Every structure is written in structure tokens, then in C-alpha cells.
């Protein structure tokens, strides 16, 4: 059957699309591990409270913490949350509790400020990092393989074709990159 050139998918397009997808997976994995590493290493950053969502009185939807307060770091071990309006303090304090961040207990200091001491990471926290990194690595590998399969189907490559071999090399390269990132994370966790 003849397929017009305008309707054919070139092998290069499929390859580059697969490569972009695989690269995005590896970049997302690297970013996720960096966030985990920051928590397990004991570095205190305002981003630690990013998952906190505040339920304001009279509003149906929850809002991000940074929409109602600023978060700063004091002494490298404590986060300081300063609300914009005094009446939101109680809701912010409750939201920090509700976020169930491990070992985090907010302490009200005045009408607009909450201190959040961040505990030092334990050996268990570092081991948890390694376990979580392993789980995320497997997810990343699965997504890289899915991009490989999708590209192979879209390209309609025959078994043992040169295009399929190149696609497999690409897949192997990105899976190797995931493994390398995982090895580094495990070294840091020790």
C-alpha cells in the first residue's frame, strides 16, 4: 500500500519525540530526588512547607501557604511563617498540622508569626530516602520504556531494524542515567 510522503512519520521525528519524553522523565526524577535529598540532609528551606494548603474561613477551596503568608528561615533550623492578616493565623497553624510533615510541630509566637522548628534528620530518614529513591527510579525506568514502546509502535519499525536498534540504545542510555542518579542518591543516604 502506498502512503503519501505527507502522511508518513519519519523515523527522525519519532526518535526525537521519544528522546524528548525520556529526557523529561529523567529531569523530573532528578528534581524529585533533589527535593527528597534536601529533606533528608537537614537543609531547612521554605519549600519544605510547599505541600501545606490552608482552608480559610468562608472559602470552599484551599489556598497555598504562600498566598496567605511568607516563609523564612531562622538559624538554619527553624522556619518562620508570618501571615499577612492576623485572622488567618489559626487556619495557617491548623494547615501545618494537617500537612502531617514528619516531626514538624508549629508554635505560635505572636499574633502574626508561627515558628516551625525542623528536627534533625535521623538515620531512618536517610534510609527512607534510599527506599523512596529506589521506588522513584523504578517508576522513571517504566516511563522511559513506555516512551520507547510508543515510539516503536508509531514508527512501525520492523524487528531487528536499524531504527529500532537506535531507539533501544536511546532507551538504554536514559535508563543508565536514572541508575547513575540513583547510585548518587544512595551514596548520600549513607
Backbone as CSV, one residue per row, in Angstrom:
resi,resn,N_x,N_y,N_z,CA_x,CA_y,CA_z,C_x,C_y,C_z
1,UNK,0.845,-1.185,0.000,0.000,0.000,0.000,0.884,1.239,0.000
2,UNK,0.538,2.179,-0.826,1.306,3.417,-0.937,0.790,4.436,0.072
3,UNK,1.724,5.034,0.849,1.373,6.088,1.806,2.063,7.362,1.339
4,UNK,1.293,8.432,1.090,1.909,9.688,0.642,2.945,10.179,1.653
5,UNK,3.966,10.823,1.144,5.049,11.321,1.996,4.541,12.267,3.075
6,UNK,3.509,13.033,2.769,2.983,13.991,3.746,2.346,13.293,4.946
7,UNK,1.949,12.021,4.760,1.299,11.304,5.850,2.244,10.338,6.573
8,UNK,3.446,10.142,6.033,4.421,9.260,6.668,5.063,9.949,7.864
9,UNK,5.302,9.182,8.877,6.018,9.703,10.037,7.477,9.329,9.841
10,UNK,8.321,10.315,9.832,9.731,9.992,9.620,10.325,9.402,10.899
11,UNK,11.295,8.518,10.696,11.944,7.867,11.836,12.612,8.893,12.735
12,UNK,13.148,9.953,12.150,13.802,11.002,12.935,12.839,11.701,13.871
13,UNK,11.638,12.005,13.372,10.637,12.667,14.211,10.265,11.797,15.409
14,UNK,10.051,10.513,15.157,9.688,9.577,16.217,10.827,9.487,17.237
15,UNK,12.041,9.377,16.739,13.225,9.262,17.596,13.353,10.486,18.494
16,UNK,13.273,11.683,17.901,13.461,12.906,18.680,12.324,13.135,19.670
17,UNK,11.120,12.740,19.289,9.988,12.860,20.214,10.183,11.920,21.410
18,UNK,10.644,10.710,21.127,10.909,9.746,22.207,12.031,10.255,23.097
19,UNK,13.068,10.817,22.483,14.189,11.337,23.261,13.739,12.471,24.175
20,UNK,12.896,13.368,23.675,12.382,14.468,24.497,11.583,13.935,25.686
21,UNK,10.748,12.927,25.427,9.954,12.338,26.505,10.823,11.676,27.561
22,UNK,11.826,10.933,27.109,12.727,10.240,28.045,13.539,11.243,28.859
23,UNK,13.982,12.299,28.209,14.756,13.338,28.897,13.891,14.007,29.965
24,UNK,12.622,14.266,29.650,11.705,14.880,30.620,11.519,13.972,31.837
25,UNK,11.421,12.665,31.604,11.267,11.708,32.712,12.490,11.760,33.632
26,UNK,13.686,11.746,33.043,14.921,11.767,33.828,15.056,13.088,34.584
27,UNK,14.708,14.202,33.933,14.775,15.512,34.600,13.810,15.577,35.785
28,UNK,12.601,15.040,35.615,11.619,15.039,36.706,12.117,14.168,37.863
29,UNK,12.729,13.030,37.533,13.286,12.142,38.562,14.396,12.855,39.333
30,UNK,15.269,13.534,38.608,16.378,14.269,39.243,15.824,15.344,40.182
31,UNK,14.790,16.043,39.744,14.183,17.107,40.555,13.513,16.529,41.812
32,UNK,12.801,15.412,41.655,12.151,14.763,42.799,13.185,14.321,43.835
33,UNK,14.294,13.763,43.355,15.334,13.309,44.286,16.007,14.479,44.983
34,UNK,16.156,15.597,44.289,16.765,16.769,44.921,15.899,17.248,46.084
35,UNK,14.579,17.227,45.906,13.671,17.630,46.988,13.758,16.647,48.157
36,UNK,13.812,15.360,47.857,13.945,14.350,48.914,15.269,14.508,49.648
37,UNK,16.323,14.753,48.891,17.654,14.907,49.478,17.706,16.099,50.415
38,UNK,17.056,17.194,50.024,17.051,18.394,50.872,16.401,18.086,52.214
39,UNK,15.303,17.325,52.180,14.627,16.977,53.431,15.473,16.042,54.282
40,UNK,16.066,15.040,53.660,16.824,14.037,54.416,18.167,14.566,54.907
41,UNK,18.713,15.569,54.229,20.024,16.088,54.626,19.931,17.090,55.769
42,UNK,18.726,17.573,56.039,18.561,18.521,57.132,18.626,19.970,56.703
43,UNK,18.764,20.221,55.408,18.739,21.613,54.932,17.319,22.135,55.095
44,UNK,17.209,23.234,55.787,15.899,23.818,56.031,15.647,24.897,54.979
45,UNK,14.578,24.708,54.201,14.214,25.679,53.171,12.719,25.966,53.260
46,UNK,12.297,27.152,52.826,10.864,27.458,52.821,10.051,26.468,51.989
47,UNK,10.680,25.846,51.013,9.991,24.875,50.173,9.488,23.662,50.927
48,UNK,9.994,23.458,52.138,9.535,22.317,52.943,8.055,22.434,53.290
49,UNK,7.551,23.667,53.297,6.137,23.872,53.611,5.283,24.011,52.344
50,UNK,5.851,23.723,51.191,5.122,23.829,49.925,3.855,22.970,49.882
51,UNK,3.839,21.778,50.501,2.616,20.971,50.432,1.460,21.489,51.303
52,UNK,1.722,22.492,52.127,0.697,22.986,53.052,-0.381,23.754,52.284
53,UNK,-1.646,23.360,52.507,-2.803,24.035,51.909,-3.689,24.542,53.043
54,UNK,-4.057,25.816,52.959,-4.785,26.476,54.045,-6.266,26.598,53.684
55,UNK,-7.125,26.150,54.606,-8.570,26.289,54.441,-8.997,27.569,55.161
56,UNK,-9.261,28.619,54.403,-9.662,29.894,55.001,-11.157,29.888,55.292
57,UNK,-11.560,30.528,56.411,-12.985,30.582,56.735,-13.752,31.322,55.626
58,UNK,-14.877,30.745,55.215,-15.717,31.385,54.214,-15.319,31.065,52.775
59,UNK,-14.287,30.251,52.590,-13.874,29.862,51.243,-13.955,28.351,51.099
60,UNK,-14.416,27.910,49.951,-14.551,26.472,49.713,-13.206,25.818,49.410
61,UNK,-12.420,26.448,48.547,-11.154,25.851,48.119,-10.016,26.226,49.065
62,UNK,-9.067,25.311,49.192,-7.876,25.594,49.995,-6.889,26.373,49.137
63,UNK,-6.073,27.199,49.793,-5.081,28.000,49.083,-3.678,27.588,49.524
64,UNK,-2.705,27.891,48.681,-1.314,27.599,49.026,-0.888,28.500,50.176
65,UNK,0.028,28.013,50.985,0.518,28.770,52.134,1.095,30.118,51.708
66,UNK,1.850,30.134,50.602,2.497,31.380,50.177,1.503,32.456,49.727
67,UNK,0.226,32.097,49.556,-0.790,33.081,49.199,-1.284,33.863,50.418
68,UNK,-1.059,33.320,51.618,-1.553,33.989,52.830,-0.446,34.325,53.825
69,UNK,0.797,33.905,53.508,1.895,34.140,54.455,3.237,34.090,53.741
70,UNK,4.254,34.612,54.430,5.627,34.455,53.945,6.320,33.423,54.827
71,UNK,7.284,32.724,54.245,8.027,31.714,54.995,9.507,32.050,54.873
72,UNK,10.164,32.149,56.027,11.593,32.435,56.055,12.319,31.413,56.918
73,UNK,13.652,31.473,56.870,14.475,30.546,57.657,15.241,31.339,58.704
74,UNK,15.226,30.841,59.951,15.978,31.473,61.035,16.929,30.439,61.616
75,UNK,18.157,30.825,61.795,19.199,29.980,62.413,19.451,28.676,61.668
76,UNK,18.974,28.543,60.457,19.209,27.332,59.673,18.445,26.109,60.141
77,UNK,17.664,26.240,61.228,16.935,25.081,61.753,15.455,25.341,61.970
78,UNK,15.029,26.578,61.795,13.648,26.940,62.097,13.038,27.718,60.939
79,UNK,11.812,27.358,60.587,11.065,28.131,59.604,10.184,29.119,60.358
80,UNK,10.085,30.332,59.834,9.249,31.359,60.448,8.167,31.729,59.439
81,UNK,6.911,31.497,59.840,5.767,31.796,58.984,5.109,33.065,59.508
82,UNK,5.031,34.087,58.657,4.389,35.352,59.032,3.173,35.540,58.139
83,UNK,1.994,35.538,58.757,0.757,35.678,57.980,0.527,37.140,57.609
84,UNK,-0.155,37.378,56.504,-0.443,38.730,56.052,-1.545,39.366,56.901
85,UNK,-2.531,38.552,57.299,-3.649,39.052,58.105,-3.782,38.199,59.360
86,UNK,-3.954,38.870,60.511,-3.995,38.174,61.800,-5.078,37.101,61.867
87,UNK,-6.228,37.349,61.246,-7.342,36.401,61.361,-7.072,35.063,60.649
88,UNK,-6.027,34.993,59.835,-5.711,33.728,59.154,-4.713,32.872,59.928
89,UNK,-4.182,33.376,61.034,-3.150,32.664,61.793,-3.608,31.270,62.220
90,UNK,-4.805,31.185,62.788,-5.308,29.903,63.283,-5.463,28.895,62.135
91,UNK,-5.947,29.347,60.992,-6.115,28.456,59.837,-4.763,27.984,59.309
92,UNK,-3.762,28.869,59.303,-2.417,28.501,58.847,-1.806,27.476,59.798
93,UNK,-1.940,27.730,61.104,-1.400,26.801,62.095,-2.033,25.412,61.936
94,UNK,-3.346,25.376,61.744,-4.053,24.107,61.560,-3.606,23.414,60.273
95,UNK,-3.382,24.188,59.217,-2.957,23.622,57.937,-1.579,22.971,58.052
96,UNK,-0.689,23.574,58.840,0.644,22.988,59.029,0.519,21.652,59.773
97,UNK,-0.360,21.595,60.776,-0.613,20.331,61.472,-1.188,19.300,60.499
98,UNK,-2.179,19.727,59.707,-2.874,18.821,58.796,-1.968,18.270,57.693
99,UNK,-0.902,18.987,57.372,0.012,18.533,56.314,0.785,17.290,56.752
100,UNK,0.791,17.013,58.055,1.441,15.820,58.618,2.887,15.664,58.143
101,UNK,3.630,16.752,58.228,5.056,16.697,57.908,5.754,16.029,59.089
102,UNK,6.628,15.066,58.845,7.224,14.291,59.942,8.018,15.143,60.923
103,UNK,7.643,15.063,62.202,8.360,15.755,63.266,8.141,17.257,63.332
104,UNK,7.235,17.785,62.533,7.017,19.234,62.478,5.850,19.617,63.374
105,UNK,6.145,20.490,64.351,5.113,20.977,65.271,5.185,22.499,65.300
106,UNK,4.170,23.179,64.730,4.194,24.644,64.707,3.978,25.231,66.099
107,UNK,4.628,26.384,66.365,4.495,27.067,67.647,4.158,28.529,67.402
108,UNK,3.015,28.964,67.887,2.593,30.349,67.720,3.468,31.234,68.614
109,UNK,4.058,32.303,68.042,4.916,33.187,68.833,4.241,34.525,69.125
110,UNK,3.436,35.024,68.178,2.660,36.244,68.420,1.440,36.228,67.510
111,UNK,0.779,37.385,67.336,-0.478,37.441,66.582,-0.332,37.153,65.090
112,UNK,0.898,37.256,64.560,1.083,37.060,63.112,2.200,36.082,62.758
113,UNK,2.838,35.480,63.764,4.018,34.660,63.494,3.910,33.273,64.113
114,UNK,4.364,32.289,63.325,4.432,30.906,63.789,5.856,30.411,63.547
115,UNK,6.453,29.832,64.602,7.768,29.216,64.479,7.562,27.736,64.186
116,UNK,8.358,27.213,63.255,8.272,25.795,62.931,9.674,25.195,63.015
117,UNK,10.056,24.660,64.198,11.370,24.020,64.306,11.405,22.735,63.479
118,UNK,12.465,22.572,62.723,12.605,21.373,61.890,13.617,20.449,62.565
119,UNK,13.189,19.225,62.898,14.090,18.300,63.585,15.224,17.844,62.667
120,UNK,16.349,17.506,63.272,17.485,16.967,62.524,17.081,15.613,61.939
121,UNK,17.567,15.308,60.752,17.204,14.021,60.149,17.829,12.856,60.917
122,UNK,17.102,11.793,60.994,17.582,10.599,61.688,18.157,9.617,60.665
123,UNK,18.752,8.571,61.162,19.266,7.523,60.285,18.112,6.919,59.490
124,UNK,16.969,6.769,60.159,15.793,6.214,59.482,15.354,7.110,58.330
125,UNK,15.444,8.428,58.516,15.048,9.366,57.453,15.956,9.212,56.233
126,UNK,17.240,9.027,56.477,18.169,8.840,55.361,17.928,7.491,54.669
127,UNK,17.604,6.468,55.455,17.296,5.166,54.862,15.996,5.252,54.053
128,UNK,15.065,6.037,54.568,13.803,6.249,53.857,14.058,6.916,52.513
129,UNK,15.039,7.824,52.469,15.417,8.481,51.217,15.855,7.438,50.194
130,UNK,16.682,6.512,50.619,17.170,5.476,49.701,16.022,4.615,49.183
131,UNK,15.111,4.254,50.063,13.961,3.435,49.667,13.077,4.190,48.683
132,UNK,12.791,5.443,48.995,11.946,6.259,48.124,12.635,6.502,46.789
133,UNK,13.936,6.748,46.816,14.691,6.963,45.578,14.618,5.719,44.697
134,UNK,14.709,4.548,45.314,14.621,3.285,44.569,13.255,3.152,43.896
135,UNK,12.203,3.474,44.632,10.842,3.379,44.092,10.650,4.358,42.936
136,UNK,11.120,5.608,43.129,11.010,6.615,42.070,11.829,6.213,40.841
137,UNK,12.980,5.568,41.070,13.827,5.124,39.954,13.092,4.099,39.110
138,UNK,12.424,3.166,39.761,11.694,2.150,39.000,10.564,2.790,38.197
139,UNK,9.876,3.766,38.801,8.822,4.488,38.070,9.405,5.196,36.853
140,UNK,10.563,5.819,37.024,11.205,6.538,35.915,11.594,5.559,34.812
141,UNK,12.136,4.396,35.185,12.516,3.388,34.183,11.293,2.935,33.382
142,UNK,10.178,2.716,34.096,8.943,2.288,33.432,8.496,3.348,32.426
143,UNK,8.553,4.611,32.816,8.129,5.684,31.903,9.062,5.795,30.692
144,UNK,10.359,5.596,30.907,11.306,5.625,29.783,10.967,4.489,28.813
145,UNK,10.691,3.302,29.351,10.347,2.159,28.489,9.041,2.410,27.740
146,UNK,8.090,3.080,28.387,6.824,3.398,27.706,7.070,4.319,26.516
147,UNK,7.958,5.299,26.691,8.289,6.182,25.567,8.921,5.365,24.438
148,UNK,9.758,4.387,24.786,10.391,3.513,23.800,9.323,2.728,23.036
149,UNK,8.395,2.121,23.771,7.347,1.316,23.140,6.462,2.154,22.240
150,UNK,6.088,3.336,22.735,5.236,4.222,21.944,5.922,4.614,20.639
151,UNK,7.198,4.957,20.736,7.946,5.357,19.543,8.080,4.181,18.575
152,UNK,8.310,2.989,19.094,8.446,1.817,18.228,7.143,1.549,17.480
153,UNK,6.018,1.691,18.159,4.717,1.482,17.513,4.439,2.570,16.484
154,UNK,4.671,3.830,16.877,4.402,4.950,15.963,5.254,4.867,14.710
155,UNK,6.503,4.494,14.891,7.411,4.414,13.755,7.163,3.200,12.884
156,UNK,6.477,2.203,13.416,6.218,0.986,12.661,7.497,0.263,12.266
157,UNK,8.506,0.307,13.119,9.802,-0.297,12.802,9.702,-1.820,12.832
158,UNK,10.393,-2.460,11.919,10.434,-3.923,11.869,11.458,-4.425,12.893
159,UNK,11.253,-5.670,13.341,12.210,-6.270,14.281,13.590,-6.288,13.654
160,UNK,14.586,-6.031,14.463,15.996,-6.041,14.061,16.329,-4.965,13.033
161,UNK,15.491,-3.942,12.928,15.806,-2.847,12.001,16.797,-1.902,12.668
162,UNK,17.476,-1.133,11.861,18.469,-0.194,12.367,17.798,0.872,13.247
163,UNK,16.598,1.325,12.844,15.873,2.348,13.610,15.519,1.846,15.001
164,UNK,15.059,0.581,15.058,14.682,0.001,16.350,15.914,-0.164,17.245
165,UNK,17.042,-0.526,16.634,18.288,-0.644,17.403,18.692,0.709,17.992
166,UNK,18.579,1.753,17.197,18.924,3.098,17.676,17.990,3.530,18.806
167,UNK,16.717,3.205,18.657,15.733,3.539,19.698,16.054,2.786,20.992
168,UNK,16.491,1.534,20.866,16.854,0.750,22.047,18.089,1.329,22.726
169,UNK,19.058,1.782,21.937,20.256,2.416,22.505,19.870,3.678,23.279
170,UNK,18.931,4.432,22.713,18.453,5.644,23.388,17.801,5.291,24.724
171,UNK,16.955,4.289,24.708,16.273,3.834,25.931,17.299,3.382,26.971
172,UNK,18.274,2.606,26.543,19.312,2.117,27.458,20.104,3.276,28.063
173,UNK,20.381,4.285,27.249,21.147,5.443,27.727,20.397,6.171,28.847
174,UNK,19.091,6.397,28.656,18.325,7.117,29.679,18.067,6.273,30.922
175,UNK,17.908,4.972,30.753,17.776,4.097,31.927,19.093,4.091,32.698
176,UNK,20.216,4.109,31.983,21.531,4.195,32.626,21.683,5.491,33.410
177,UNK,21.121,6.567,32.869,21.187,7.850,33.564,20.377,7.801,34.871
178,UNK,19.205,7.168,34.823,18.389,7.003,36.033,19.176,6.201,37.075
179,UNK,19.828,5.128,36.634,20.612,4.295,37.552,21.765,5.078,38.172
180,UNK,22.404,5.919,37.376,23.515,6.737,37.873,23.031,7.724,38.944
181,UNK,21.885,8.359,38.708,21.314,9.294,39.681,20.963,8.547,40.968
182,UNK,20.401,7.352,40.833,20.038,6.534,41.996,21.279,6.157,42.805
183,UNK,22.362,5.799,42.140,23.598,5.431,42.826,24.115,6.611,43.646
184,UNK,24.076,7.810,43.069,24.499,9.014,43.792,23.620,9.257,45.019
185,UNK,22.316,9.076,44.861,21.384,9.291,45.982,21.661,8.298,47.109
186,UNK,21.963,7.064,46.755,22.249,6.053,47.767,23.539,6.377,48.518
187,UNK,24.535,6.921,47.810,25.781,7.319,48.473,25.517,8.410,49.497
188,UNK,24.676,9.378,49.143,24.351,10.483,50.055,23.575,9.996,51.268
189,UNK,22.784,8.946,51.089,21.932,8.444,52.178,22.743,7.704,53.237
190,UNK,23.958,7.314,52.912,24.754,6.551,53.889,25.381,7.439,54.924
